[in-house]
Structures are given as structure tokens and as C-alpha cells.
Amino acid sequence: MKIQQQTAVLLINLGTPDSPSTSDVRRYLTEFLNDPRVIDISPLGRAVLVNGVIVPFRAPRSAKLYKEIWDENGSPLLFHSLALKDSLQEMAGEEYHVYLAMRYGNPSLKTTLETIRKKGFTRLLVLPLYPQYASSTTGSSIEKFFKCISHWETLPEIKTVQSFYQHPAYLDAVCRTAAPYDLKSYDHILFSFHGIPERHIRKSDISGVCLKDSCCEQIHAGNHLCYKAGCTYTARMVAKHLGIPQDSYTICFQSRLGKTPWIKPYSDLVIKSLAEKGAKKLLVFSPAFVADCLETVHEIGVEYDELFQEHGGEKVTLVPSLNASPAWVEALHKIIKENC
């Protein structure tokens, strides 16, 4: 007898506090920063640093920032992710069933996977919503997923998607976010990606060339899961598609934490330098974030705009993330169908 295949698709995003209160932000940061793939030092050192230094000082400040971006719909990252899930389900019909979980916070992976388990799906596609692979995002999400299902007596057929930055539909969706803007009216364009420590790149380097001058010029078997190479490829392909000359854009990295070296150049220093050189209008893409969040809405849209003006610039304009745009829903549907 032929068994009818039933497929579940699990989308995983990073997460968000349940509310902008200091207690909820503290709870979220504690879970997030105690992840050994995020702060990859000794367990004792991480516990002291995170629980004794970073979270107590960072939680009240971060809570104030979250209050600035919170609206009647709640956290932007969460409501955009939920809208994406719903739109994708509408497009999929009965072809597959879409679920959303957060690596940290709610809806939790544990709770969502228990719902999936009870449905008895025969196939499960796990798709972390990070275009470029990094151990601290995709790696952490997939590791947590397997820990959550380690006790299941019956396992469905499982497939994971490690990255999708090379997929033409994703790149096309990013390009479509530029439609409302006259690119030639800006003095310079930035592709600002979330940063990670340089040691994360070196630890995962199997090619022996990472963080050297020419290492990101081409994607190959040795670096296709290198985060910086993936970011560089994304920016170059989008710039090429949009006809942005090479000397008119800069690839940079934001949101660094601590004093250890992170991948360069740093977005805030690039913005300061451009202002001091006379640039007045900047346009910023953030292709590592598929949903707007604190790092895009506030860090780029508010903090970088203020920094730019402090040093002589006039305006930093943020290009919204993919969120639940029709082009992104269609692109994700294609990615899923190719992997199911």
C-alpha cells in the first residue's frame, strides 16, 4: 500500500523578547548569549561574562531600544515572520504545512516541534531564515533542532537548508526591494551585514584562505559556507543586478560586541568616514536580515542616521528587509519546492 507523503516546513528565525520590558529582554539575552555557538569561550568564562557583565548592563539599554521599535503589532521580527508564514501557507495550499519557530524566545522550537510531532508528518524540511550560513545562526538553529527531536521514537524524513544566498529567487527578491529608490540620487550605497567575530570564520575555515585579501572573490567548495564569502557574494550579485558601479558601494558589518576583532570593515566607521569625506545621502541594504528587527530599524535607521549627521552627512535611508513581500514569499516557495 502506498503511503501518502505529508510534508511539514519549519521556518526558524533568531528570536525576539516577548515584550520590551527589561525582564523579558533580560530573559531573551540570557538564552541568546549563553549559546556556546554565539559566545564560543569556556563555559565558565561565558557564564561569568554573560550573566555577570553583559546581560545586567545590556538588558536595560536594549529594553529602551525595543520600546522604540515596538508598535501595536508587537515586535517587527515576529510579526513580519508570522506574516511570511501565513502568506507562504496560502501559496502552498495543501502541498506542505508551514510552521514558524524562534531559536531563542517564542514561539519556541521545543513547543513547535511537539506540535509537528503530533501531526505525524512523514517529511520535515528545516529552513533557518538566514541567507548566509554562520555557526552562530544556522549552525546553532540546526543543532538545537536535532537536540529537540533526539527523543522522538519515530523520525520523519528530514532535510535541512544550510543557506540560500546563491539562489536566484532570493537575490531577485532583494533587488526588488530597491524599486522605490532612485539609486543614482545617493552619494554611496552600503550593504550592511550582521557581523561575527573573526575567530568564528577561522574556526570554520577548511580552505586555509579565509580573511585574506582575495578569499571572497569567488565561491567554491572550500568557502561556500563561509559567512563573509556568502555576504560578499550577495552584495556583489545584487549590485551587479541593479547596475551599481563597484566604486559606488561598500560591503560592511554591524552590531559588533566586545573588544575582540570582528569581520571588517565596520559599518559605523564606514558611515563616519563617508560623512567626513562629504557624502550627504546614503542608502543602506541589509541582506542578511530577511525580517526587519532591532538591528535594521533602530541600529541602521536611527543610530547610523544620527552618526552620519553628527559627522556632516544629511540622511541615511534604510531599505526595508524582505519581510513578507510577495517577491520573497514567491522566492521562498521556490526554495522549498526545490528541497522537498
Secondary structure, DSSP 8 states (H G I E B T S, - for coil): ------EEEEEEEEEE-SSSSHHHHHHHHHHHHT-TTTS-S-HHHHHHHIIIIIHHHHHHHHHHHHHHH-BTTB-HHHHHHHHHHHHHHHHHTTS-EEEEEEEEESSBHHHHHHHHHHHT-SEEEEEES-SS--IIIIIHHHHHHHHHTTT-SS--EEEE----TT-HHHHHHHHHTTTTS-GGGSSEEEEEEE--BHHHHHHH-SSS-TTSTTTTSS--TTTTT-HHHHHHHHHHHHHHHHT--GGGEEEEEE---SSS-BSSSBHHHHHHHHHHTT--EEEEE-TT-SS--IIIIIIIIIIIHHHHHHTT--EEEE----TT-HHHHHHHHHHHHHH-
